[in-house]
Amino acid sequence: MRLVMILGMVPGLVLMACSSDPTSTDEYQTLEAALTAAEQELSAVAAERDLLLAQQATADERFEKSSATIDAIGEIVSDPSAFGTEDEVLDMLSQYFAPGATTHDLAYGEIETIAGWRNTLFGGRVNAVTTEWHNWVCEDGSQGGSLWTWEGTNAVGEPFELIGVSIAGYNDEGLGTGNTVMWPYPDEYVWEEFGATP
């Protein structure tokens, strides 16, 4: 009789075990919360990865464009006569600068970039050539620079030779946005060599 009673209880116990909800346990809730947090963290990491990849792609593209701009400008200014008339050369140069780009010459002040190139390449009484010796571009293409010499006959007909460094900024299209010209001399020396004060 006792065996019959025990056997009769088994289906009930099985039914109770099968009907209990394992998702209601504290352990399950803790694991579920940890899983949700991990999924959110993974999503955030993936979004950050995608953003960094997009930024790197933009930087790589700007580097290529800025490098091409620096090379093109260097080629033009090293021998402007090979690229046509004064206006043709300046029009060609203007393709490599963003609208409103300016050049800040530490000895002579700030000027619109194309006007600066007009003065440098076709400056009336000045008969000089620019020779670029070295140029560089930072990894993201946002800045670059060059080391060069400017030599010839100055505004008062005397020979001159100046070495300088230019540091320029570039936009996402690789166009010059601004340029700073630095001289390793006192301003007065630059003015004297050029044959004119600002």
N, C-alpha and C positions, 0 to 999 in steps of 0.2 A: 504494500500500500504506500509505504514511504517512497519507494522508487517511482511509483506512478505519480505521486505528487511532485517529486523533483523533475521528472520528465515533463510534467505539465507546466512547470515554471520556465523551462528553457526557452520555448518560443517567445514568451513574454520578455525575457531578458534580451534575447536576440533582437526582438522588435525595438526595445528601448535603445539598445546600442546602435542599431541602424538609424533610428530616428533622431539621435542626438546630433547637434550642429557643430562640427569641428571649427567652423569659422567664428564661433562665439568665444573661443578660448583666448585668454590673455596672450599666450604664446603666438597664436595665429595673428592676432591683431598687431602685435609688435613686429612680426615678420612682414606683414602687409604694409605697415607704415614705413619700415626700412626699405622695402622694395619701391614704394612710391617715391621716397626721397632719393634713392639711387637713380631711378628713371629720370627725375627732374634734374639731378646733377648731370647725368649723361646728356640730356637734352641741352643744358646750358653749355657744356663743354663742346658739343657738336656745333652749336651756334657760334661759339667763340672761334672754333677751328675754321668754320666757313667764312667768318668775317676776316680772319687773318689771311686765309688763302686769297680772298678777294682783294684785300689791301696789298698783298704781295704781288698779285697779278697787275694791279694798277701801278705799283712801284716799278716793276720790271718793264712795263710798257712805257712809262714816263722816262725811265733810264735810257731806253733805246732811242726815244724821240729826242731827248735832250742831248744825247751824245751826237746824234745826226745833226742837230742844230749847231752845236759847237764846231763840228767838223766843217759844216757848210760855211759858216761865218769865217772861220779861219782860212778856208780856201779863197773866199772872195776877197777878204782884206789883204791877203798876202800878195795878190796881183789883180787889183781892181780893173786895170785896163783890159784884161782878158775877158771881162764880163760886160763890156759895152760902154756906153756913155755914162756920165755922172748920174743922170736921172735913172738910167737902167740899173746901174749898180745899187743905188739907194732903194729903188723899188724891189730889187731882189733881196737886199738885206732886210727890208721891212717885213718880208714874209716870215721872218724868224723871230719877230717880237710881237708880244701881245699889245693891243691898243693901250696907249698911255704909258708905255714902258719908259723909264727914265734912267739916266746914268748919273751917278754922283761921283764926280772927280774930286778927290780930297784936296787937290791943289786949286781947282777952278770952280768948284760948286756943282750944282745940279742942272741938268739940261735934258731935254727930250732925246731919247737914244738915237734916233735917226739923224737929228740935227748934230749930235755929237760925232756920229760917223761922217757926216758931211764935212765938219770942221777938220776931222782927223785925216780923211782921205783926200779931200779937195779944198783944203783950207786956204785958198787965195795965195798969199805970199809964201805959204809953207809948202815945201816940196819934200815929202818924206814917205817912207815905206814902213809898214808894220810887219815884223817877223815874229811869228808865234813859235816858241821853243818847246812848250809843254802845255798840255791841258788835262783836266781831270773832271770827273763827275761823281757825286756821292751815290751810294748804293740805290737810293730811292729816286734818283734823277731830279730832286727838287733844287739842288744847287750844283754849281760847277765853277771852274775857274781856269785861268790860263796865265802863263808867264810869257812875256813878250818884250821885244825891244822896238822902239820907235826912233828912227834916225833919218837924217837928211839935211835939208837946209831950212833954217828957221825963219821967223817973220822978218828978221833984219838981214837976211842973206848970209848968215854964218852957219857953219856945220854944227849939228847937235846930235846927240845920241842919249836916249833915256831908256831905262829898263823899268817895267811896271808889272803889276799883278792886277788882274780883274777877278772879282767874285760876283757871280750872277745867280739869280733865282729863275726857276722855270715852272710853268704851270703844267697841268696834266697832259696838255697837248705838246709839251716840250718847247713851248715858245718862251722867249726871255721876258721876264716881268720887271726886272730891275738889275742894275749893274753898279758895282762900286769899283772905282779905279784907285789903286793905292801906289804911291811912289816911295821908294826907300831913301828919299832925300827930303830936306826941308822945302817947304813950299817955294821959298825965294829962289832956291836953286832951279826948280822946275820952271819957274817963270823966266829966269835968266836964260836957261838953255832954249826955251821955246821962243824967246825974244819978245815976249809981251806979258804984261801983268793982267790979272783978271779984271 
